[in-house]
Each structure stands twice: as C-alpha cells, then as structure tokens.
Amino acid sequence: MKTETTPTGLDEWVELIRAQEMPIFDDTAHKVIAFADDELAPISELAGVILRDASLTARVLKLANSILL
C-alpha cells in the first residue's frame, strides 16, 4: 500500500503534478518557478501566469478546494 504525503517543496509539487499527467507548458512552469524564487515578485503577476493556462488554473482551483490529508 502506497502512503501519500503532502509535497513540501517546489520540486515535490512539480513531481506530483507530472505524476498526475497535468499538461504544463515549459514556459508556464518556468515563469511560476521564477516567481516562486523572487521574494519581491507581486503575487498578482504570478496569478496572471497561472490564469493564462486554463488547465493549470483548473487544477489549482481543484487543489485549493480539496482537503489534503
């Protein structure tokens, strides 16, 4: 039986998303990573990057509305 844990770092989240066969374009992924690395980046710009990718937006909303154990 496989025990699942909540990802704690960016690399773990990327692997989780890839394992779920989520189609992320390289450009979107690189932009999200760049914003995550920049402490001074406005959150509104990160939101804009996510909103430009409909699949990513749907998955983020689904994840945000779910209960993770």
N, C-alpha and C positions, 0 to 999 in steps of 0.2 A: 504494500500500500504506500502510495507516494504522499508525503507530507508537504503541503504547500505553505510557504511563508510569504509575508508581505515584503516586496522589494524595499530595500533601504537606500540604495544609491542609484544614481542615474544609469550606470551600466546594467544594474539588475532590472530596472524598469525597461530599458531598451530590449534586453533579452526576453522579458516577459511579453512585450508587445510583439516581438518577432516570433515567439513561440505560438502566439495566437493568430498567426498569419495575417497580421494587420499590414496592409499595403501603405507604407510610408515612403514618400519620395525622399531621396537623399538630400535634396535642397531643404525641405521642411525639417528633416531631422537635424541637419547641421545648424539651421537657424535656431531651433529650440535649444540645442546644446550650447550655442554661443550665448543665448540669453541666460541660460542657467549658470554659465560661468561668469557672467558680468553682473556683479552686485549692484551696479548703478543703472542697469537697463530698466526702463519703465515696463511695468507689468502689462500696460495697455499694448505695447508693441509685441510682447510675447503672445498675448491674447489674439492679436491680429494675425500672427503667423499661424496659430492653431486654427483660427476661423477660416483661413484661406484653404485649408484641406478638409473637405467635408467628411471624409472617413475618419480622420483624426479627431475632428470636433465631435462626431457621434460617439466615438469610443471614450473620449474624455468625459463627456456628459454621462454616458452609461456607467463609467467607473465612479464618477463623483456621486451618482445617485444609488450606488450599490453599497452593501455592507460587506466590508472585508473582515474576515476572521483570521 
